[in-house]
Amino acid sequence: MGVALSRAIQWSSDADKLEDSPLNNDLLTEILLFTEEFGDRHPQEARLKFSEPLQWKTTLEASDFISDLYDIREESVMSLGYDDNRRSLLQLSPPDITVYSFYYLSNLLQLSKDKKMKEVQSCLEANREPMKKIFGPRSPSIHEDELFNVLQQLDEKLLSIAVRPIAREGRLSPAAVDIEVDLLKRFCGTGENRVLKSVRYTSDYVFSNGCRSPPWRQMDGEICSLIIETCDTEPTLFITCNTSGVFLDEEINGEGGENSNRRKSEVYKDLVTLLKNMSTHFAKASDEKDSAIQDVPSTEKTLHVETVDAEETGQTLKSYDHEEKNVLEKARQQLARNKPGGRKKKLEPSLKWKNLGLVSPYDEAEEKARKSRESKRILEYGTKSPASENKKKSNFSGSSLPGCHSSQKIKTPGGADDFSESSSDDEEDEEQPERRAEAATDLPSEYWQIQKLVKYLKGANQTATVIVLCSLRDFNLVQEMCQLAIRDVGGLEVLINLLDTDEIRCKIGSLKILKEISCNSQIRRTIADLGGLQTMVSILDSPDKELKCLAAETIANVAKFRRARRTVRQHGGIKRLVELLDCVPDGVSLSKEQERDVEVARCGALALWSCSKSTWNKEAIRRAGGIPLLARLLKSPQKNMLIPVVGTLQECASEESYRIAIQTEGMIEDLVKNLSCDNQELQMHCASAIFKCAEDKHTRDLVRQYGGLKPLVVLLNQAENKQLLAATTGAIWKCSISMENVAKFQEYKALEILVRLLTDQPEEVLVNVVGALGECAQKSENLAIIRKSGGIKPLVNLLTGTNQALLVNVTRAVGACATDPENMVIIDQLDGVRLLWSLLKNPSPEVQASAAWAICPCIENAKDAGEMVRSFVGGLELIVNLLKSQNKDVLASVCAAIAKIAKDVENLAVITDHGVVPMLANLTNTGDDKLRRYLAEAIACCCMWGSNCVSFGEAGAVAPLVRYLRSNDPSVHQATARALFELSKDPNNCITMHENGVVKLLLVMIGSTDEILQEAAASCVANIRRLALANDKAKYG
Amino acid sequence: MSAMNRKLIQNLAETLCKQVKHFDKAEAECLIRQFSGLLGEQAERRAAHGLDRVRFRNILHNTFGMTDDVMMDRVFRVFDKDNDTYVSVKEWVEGLSVFLRGTLDEKIKFCFDVYDLNGDGYISREEMIQMLKDSLIRQPVEEDPDEGIKDVVDIALKKMDYDHDGKVSYSDFEKTVIDENLLLEAFGNCLPDAKRILLFEQHAFREPHEH
């Protein structure tokens, strides 16, 4: 990007804009693609913070940032990711945008949709030397080294793109001229809107080389002459097209005659450019028809020229790829073969290896080559800072893999994405450090036996292959040593090759081994690298059921990481696996053949279970018609079938479409039924599926109707199995959102058990337990139960935690408990309100809001609440300042709390000093009904002090409040009427209200059935009326 | 034989389907007809006895896709129960019943008989070497080109010789195969694969009344 940007990109004459040229277009496209994919391809490098941010004027708006990576506050956007100084890595305050990392650049482009190109262009225009900004003045550090390499590659690629057009620059061809003339002719006409009057060649004769100019002129590179009549230039333009460009003949009829030098005007690169300069009408019209005139010729021209280049480019690209692959391949082989060699420096056994002559000559050559590269590399680093050298060295002498990796990356920068891809994998299958029993001073005899067997495999016919495969199976294949031995001696290649043969017994034998050893994550990766998944997916089509089963089971093992799952999908594996599910397991006694079909379906479900951990695969399973098949298999009586089926379903239940299907296809009944089975794993998956689905009310009702609540409560007693407990408590939590279910839980004495689970449990259990208690506590009779079973204390204790999900639930539960005065006494004794108050400082808006909501009932029910609140040093200032939050729920909750606080006059005086009045007034323009309600309440309560009532009027809070009466939410009406009544005690406010048509609205409210609303509305009208009367009296005495 | 009339064939089929498992009368009839068709092409003199070795091997090769000479000879010997160097119609139908529809036990017996080259009730080391001699690509670098074969035979023996007497008895073989079905044809291909079986049956049993 350094060199290419400064040299290749074409800047406009004033050097602050990019020229709109095909070359720039190509370069921008390349940069765009590169940046857009950067986040996925180089996840680690993408996180590195730039030395200086890239800043530019963007056309993006806050509404474009639809992603949970950002916090949107009205027009401005802040990324949730920030640096050490807690500065957001992306900040937008339109039109200025500041970005600190490739991760956000990449994400931004993905969000930009059709504005992508524009953004890239604006960014480059504003940041002429991005490399300097990214790396700063110092040389890149080790981490940045990778990033530097990646960017270097891009730069090289850009240069290669740039060189092509430069080579042909200024070479106009007859064909290009013809295309352009044809295009211009299309814009000629007679109407008002025509762009040109006419375009014609001076000669109709075309020479075989495509030129029209006479041969003696062709010698000078001339192609043809044109006569163009524009709408606004006189005289008609006489134009010559030369291979070096187009120019005007000003004196074609002059004395100079045919042989006079015709080159009078400036040379333009093409006809359109010339016309734009000569004819203002053309320039204007062409701007209007921009897309038609400007783009078409340029793309057509590039197209034309490109056809010549395409082949060449294709080839270079191909060979580049090829080369890279080779290097990578070698590196990989090297990795596989020389793994022990890497440790050779330290450990004896590998030396012995060598002495024994067991390293093939080929390996030795590789080894030497590697060594020389290694030393070279160290030399290279010698010129850099000694620190980096040391680091590299230590890397290398340490465990073999990181060293090898880094050396590979340095040698084959292009191959980097291969690694970054795997590092982006899910947590469930992290790249494990290459391991080999360190203590293996003598390689075990098994190693040599395996090596021998693999050697025979390579040269055996079908019969011997089967014998050798069976013998290989006799090794303890669950042992990592054996797994890695098979890989290290090249056994995986052979096994995977066998899958491509026609010999069914060889395929079965090979798969039986692959199935076993693929429980090792390194083996999984190698199988995927060697293309094993593709072959196994195609084996799913085989008519042999045993073979299908083995392939599906092996896929189930291999597809434990993201790339593998994607490969399965991309090769049509999901559809085939779903087809495996299609068996008819009904009927009590099954024939042998049916049993095999069921087994096939089971293996298919196993594979789908692994695959379903990727969102795209969930969708693919659904589209392949998997849901009804899973629903059918869910009726199976076999546990080994049910586990993968329910496992898949609960995995997929993260998707709305599945949750609906689980409900509508009648699966809740089966899930509930299996809650009572005798297999904890199955019970866990069922509970987990219910957990995910029970956000939906109808699903919750179904769980109750099928009698699922009792077994859930029974499962609470399986407290040793934490995974099961987490799933069960989760299901109980979500089910308890329905009050009918809470009643059932009461009946089953679930609350007492839940309270017991408040201590000594892992957080994922606690979150759910507390969530469930919070829901149950919405029913007042449960408040006493929680207290009596000793739940208040552990709940309050949990307020000191740090897990945000847990804190949200704990604050909610404590708040619910505080509605009971007896509970409140305990909470007060435990200093619970202070703990809640300090959670207002939590960085998570959800925790803030939840804490503020919980504070409300505490203030309401605590004895001497005013005194208590005052005792929190800085507490009132803290809560008032939360009115600056951008989060609507935080604002609503804080308003509610302020309304409660303001009931104590002394406290009201304090918060008034902290500026609560203008801050509340500032929020009045909201359209959010929840916020409106609590805001109106807060305003009503805050009017009670000093001149606050007047101040609200002065701060412009009155007019917006009047509008609240038009809201559709009745709870807004009551609070608003109360606020208006308080405000109407100031005559000026009455005038404002009246001007805003409040009377008519209030008259409607007086007719309400809500007495408080009635009274407040009537009193407000009375105040307004009284003022009017007084006014009349004053006027007319 | 070629002159065998309808009545005769029916009687024979009746008898055979009682003696031989897996085929009903109609199927037995089809097989008998097919057999006489196969014989018809043979010289009259030999036809009286049944299929000779060459003809039988041709059938194994062309119809059942076998390629290994040793194996084909052995399959012929096992089919030819009375050792008269011809496969009679009864032997043919009996053999096919295992070939096409044999249970695992029957197939184990069949394969064992094939692999027990000298018929002494054991598969010996030497017999294994004989059967596996072409199963590995010879490594020119090795001192003893047969070392690999001997090794594979040792592997097989180790896997199969349950009673450690250095040879594989029928019971050894049976245990091995029941434990790992893949080893049924451990020493060479001597049974047709599923596809060939299907084709053969389709051909032999299609619309029997047309014959």
Interface residues (C-beta under 8 A of the other chain):
Chain A: K452 L453 Y456 G459 A460 N461 Q462 T463 A464 V466 I467 V468 L469 C470 S471 R473 D474 I504 R505 I508 G509 P543 D544
Chain B: L132 D134 S135 L136 I137 Q139 G148 D151 V152 I155 A156 K158 K159 E180 L182 L183 E185 A186 F187 G188 N189 D193 A194
